[in-house]
């Protein structure tokens, strides 16, 4: 039996964020992951660090703290992180209206672009019917397929964080590892530990489908993330816009199938020319183990309207599953003394994990980062 200051259960980005935050406080940390490598939501996403999606105030501030952590990882040579920015494209008048209203509020430091200015910055934008766009300079790009492994290795090399992969935890009882604090970051696994607790906590699982289009040649370095008008109805940051209900009503009237499957489209162009496209959102009892071709078809249909890509070169299709709480940015609980549950960052784990972990440790210890 070995004594640690902190045991972190879960080797995805949320678990890594807690391990890093604890290790920086000079605590002895062990991280335990049931799989041979992180293989859940942390590796099945766009690689977008997306502060623009967080509402003004505390949550946007938390996202910027996470952004600063990613840039520190870049500067330390741990992970490749691009300061790529983002553009929300407007191909319809109601999309442009929401963007202009959001920009005028001045909460996120965005600026409006003309159609010509959008096309100057993004070769992947479809110019047909383009009215303009909204530029944000805070977004980053990382490679989700490699980031978790590289961060984990760095935590061991730099801070001595002990890692055990391929090691499922089936109970929290101190028989193998003991620690003053145990942090459970089990992602979408809501059944293995504390099943009775999770059954009544309000968390719901969400499945999303995504695709990767293989590039013919290397693209432009740090090409901006792109999002369409459908995305405006998805993120909390835009909900205060008085012009948003009109956009929602038009989408529901014209394309109700998009609301049925929670489809909003974004594109992340990587510097090798590949473009990651997505995504959809199926919740709870609607989730099936099989990917649906009709959902992929709807995603591609909407992507063709606003992005330029060769969909004959689809190289990968996949789905991810994450846990989401309907009201909270992360679900926290203490089912027994010294055990912290920290799950349910929804689709914002890559964006929020580092800042949320820092905030939690400041609250738990009463000491600033």
Buried (B, 14 or more C-beta within 10 A) or exposed (E): EEEBBBBBBBBBBBBBBBBBBBBBBEBBBBBBBBEEEBBBBBBBBBBBBBBBBBBEEEBBEBBBBBBEBBBBBBEEEBBBBBBBBBBBBBBBEBBBBBBBBBBEEEBBEBEBBEBEBBBEBBEBBBEEEBBBBBBBBBBBBBBBEEBBBBBBEBBBEEBEBBBBBEBEBEEBEEEEBBBEBBBBBBBBBBEBBBEEEBEEBEBBBBBBBBBBBBBEEEBBEEBBBBBBBBBBBBBEBBEEBEBBEBBBEBBEEEBEEBBBBBBBBBBBBBBEBBBBBBBBBBEEEEEEEEBBEEBBEBBBBBBBBBBBBEBEBBEEEEBBBBBBBEEBBBBBBEBEEBBBBBBBBBBBBBBBBBBBBBBBBEEBEEEEB
